[in-house]
């Protein structure tokens, strides 16, 4: 009889026992740690299966592929084992887990492919804008003289910019010229260090920037200007 009660764990986890079976099994649980652990594990597995599919609908072709594979797979005849319900329940859980896994993997692949495609399109659009800005910098740049010598040249296209520092004065020992992008009403954002007295910078996304600036900073740069920057309004 004890073995028969052990076999009811799967049905108990799904609340599928007859009243007399339930009463006998609940009494059995009080003295059987193995059955208590098995019921808890099966209930947790069933709950995870109910929640794991997510809210993203799989593509129609995935459903068709699964159904086509099911139609080609030989079905194993059921094994009739009276009074032992554990095996059918576990088989049901395994089959449900397999279906959920197939759907989840298919959905994940589709979402990842779409994310990669979107990212690639954004990068390609930024590159096109930078190419256009570089061409404008070559043909019709905006040029301003730097107070300490040299000049700052720039061109913008669709929210991207290419900036050049040309023939700037030496920043001094242990110092570097640093480029900044200044947003409307915000703090300057560090945007590059001039390696010497000349440098070119590609800014793919100006965002809400209204100006660019150059300042003399300690070698390695600063997070905020430590000297008064030379500001150019865009």
C-alpha positions in Angstrom: 0.0 0.0 0.0 2.9 2.4 0.8 4.2 1.9 -2.7 0.8 2.7 -4.2 0.7 5.9 -2.1 4.2 6.9 -3.4 2.9 6.6 -7.0 0.2 9.3 -6.3 2.8 12.1 -5.9 2.4 13.3 -9.5 -1.3 13.4 -9.5 -1.3 15.1 -6.1 0.9 17.9 -7.5 -1.7 18.6 -10.2 -4.6 18.3 -7.7 -5.9 15.3 -9.7 -6.7 12.8 -6.9 -10.0 11.3 -6.0 -11.3 12.4 -2.6 -10.4 9.1 -0.9 -7.0 9.0 -2.6 -6.4 12.6 -1.5 -7.2 11.8 2.2 -4.9 8.8 2.2 -2.1 10.6 0.5 -2.2 13.6 2.7 -2.0 11.4 5.7 0.9 9.6 4.1 2.7 13.0 3.5 3.0 13.6 7.2 5.5 10.7 7.5 7.1 10.7 4.0 9.8 13.3 3.3 10.5 11.9 -0.2 6.9 12.4 -1.3 6.7 15.9 0.2 9.9 16.9 -1.8 8.6 15.3 -5.0 5.2 17.0 -4.8 6.9 20.4 -4.1 9.3 19.9 -7.1 6.5 18.9 -9.5 4.3 21.8 -8.4 7.2 24.2 -9.0 7.9 22.7 -12.4 4.2 23.1 -13.4 4.2 26.7 -12.3 7.4 27.5 -14.3 5.9 25.9 -17.4 2.8 28.1 -17.0 4.9 31.3 -16.8 7.9 30.5 -19.1 6.3 31.0 -22.5 6.4 34.8 -22.3 4.1 37.3 -24.0 5.8 37.4 -27.5 3.9 35.4 -30.1 6.1 33.0 -32.1 6.2 33.5 -35.8 3.6 31.4 -37.8 6.3 29.4 -39.5 7.5 28.1 -36.2 4.1 26.6 -35.3 3.9 25.0 -38.8 7.3 23.5 -38.4 6.4 22.0 -35.0 3.2 20.5 -36.2 4.9 19.1 -39.3 7.6 17.5 -37.1 4.9 16.0 -34.8 3.2 14.5 -37.8 6.4 12.8 -38.9 7.3 11.5 -35.5 6.2 7.9 -34.6 4.1 7.9 -31.4 5.1 5.5 -28.7 2.1 3.4 -27.5 1.2 4.4 -23.9 2.3 2.1 -21.1 -0.7 1.1 -18.9 0.4 0.9 -15.3 -2.6 0.8 -13.0 -2.3 2.6 -9.6 1.0 4.3 -10.7 0.2 7.7 -11.9 3.6 9.2 -11.6 4.9 8.2 -15.0 2.0 9.7 -17.1 2.3 13.0 -15.1 6.0 13.2 -15.6 5.6 12.4 -19.3 3.1 15.2 -19.6 5.4 17.6 -17.9 8.3 16.6 -20.1 6.2 17.0 -23.3 5.0 20.4 -22.1 8.5 21.5 -21.3 9.7 20.4 -24.7 7.0 22.5 -26.5 7.7 25.5 -24.3 11.4 25.2 -25.0 10.9 25.1 -28.8 8.6 28.1 -28.7 10.9 30.0 -26.4 14.0 29.3 -28.5 12.2 30.3 -31.7 11.0 33.5 -30.2 14.4 34.3 -28.8 16.0 33.8 -32.2 13.5 36.1 -33.9 13.9 38.8 -31.3 17.7 38.6 -31.4 17.7 38.8 -35.2 15.4 41.8 -35.2 17.6 43.5 -32.6 20.7 42.9 -34.6 19.0 44.2 -37.7 17.9 47.4 -36.0 21.4 48.0 -34.5 23.0 47.4 -37.9 20.6 49.9 -39.6 21.4 52.5 -36.9 25.1 52.1 -37.3 24.9 52.3 -41.1 22.8 55.5 -40.8 25.4 57.0 -38.5 28.2 56.1 -40.9 26.3 57.8 -43.8 25.9 61.0 -41.8 29.6 61.0 -40.7 30.6 60.5 -44.4 28.4 63.4 -45.4 29.9 65.6 -42.6 33.4 64.6 -43.6 32.7 65.6 -47.1 31.3 69.0 -46.0 34.4 69.5 -43.8 36.6 68.9 -46.8 34.6 71.2 -49.1 32.8 73.9 -47.0 33.9 73.7 -43.4 33.0 76.0 -40.6 36.3 77.4 -39.3 37.0 79.6 -36.3 40.4 80.7 -34.9 41.5 79.4 -31.5 42.6 82.2 -29.1 46.0 80.5 -28.4 46.7 79.8 -32.1 45.5 77.4 -34.8 41.9 76.9 -35.7 38.8 74.7 -35.1 37.1 73.4 -38.2 33.8 71.4 -38.2 30.9 70.3 -40.2 27.6 68.7 -39.2 25.1 66.5 -41.1 21.9 65.1 -39.6 23.0 65.1 -36.0 26.5 63.9 -36.7 29.7 66.0 -36.8 33.3 65.8 -37.8 35.6 68.2 -35.9 39.3 69.1 -36.5 41.8 70.9 -34.4 44.4 72.3 -36.7 47.8 73.7 -35.8 46.9 74.5 -32.2 49.6 75.9 -29.9 51.4 73.5 -27.6 49.2 72.8 -24.6 52.3 72.7 -22.4 54.2 69.9 -20.5 51.8 67.3 -19.1 48.8 69.0 -20.8 46.4 68.2 -23.6 43.7 69.9 -25.6 40.4 68.3 -25.0 37.2 68.5 -27.1 33.8 68.9 -25.5 30.2 68.6 -26.6 27.8 71.0 -24.7 24.1 70.0 -24.5 21.4 72.6 -23.9 21.4 73.5 -20.3 23.7 70.7 -19.3 27.3 70.0 -18.4 30.0 69.6 -21.1 30.6 66.0 -22.2 34.2 64.9 -22.9 34.5 63.9 -26.5 38.1 63.3 -27.3 41.8 64.3 -26.6 44.0 66.0 -29.2 47.2 63.8 -29.3 49.4 66.9 -30.0 48.5 70.0 -31.8 46.3 68.4 -34.5 43.3 66.0 -34.2 40.2 64.8 -36.0 37.1 63.7 -34.1 34.0 61.8 -35.4 30.9 62.5 -33.4 28.1 60.1 -34.6 25.3 61.5 -32.4 25.3 65.1 -31.2 22.0 64.6 -29.4 20.8 67.8 -27.9 24.2 69.5 -28.2 24.1 73.2 -28.9 27.9 73.9 -28.9 31.4 72.4 -29.0 34.4 73.5 -27.1 38.1 73.1 -26.6 40.0 73.5 -23.3 43.5 72.9 -22.0 43.5 70.0 -19.6 45.9 67.7 -17.7 47.3 64.9 -19.8 44.7 62.1 -19.9 41.8 64.5 -19.9 39.2 65.6 -17.4 35.6 64.7 -16.8 34.7 68.5 -16.6 36.8 71.4 -17.9 39.4 72.7 -15.4 40.2 75.8 -17.5 37.8 78.1 -19.3 36.9 76.4 -22.6 36.7 78.1 -25.9 33.1 77.6 -27.0 31.7 77.5 -30.5 27.9 77.5 -31.0 26.6 75.0 -33.5 
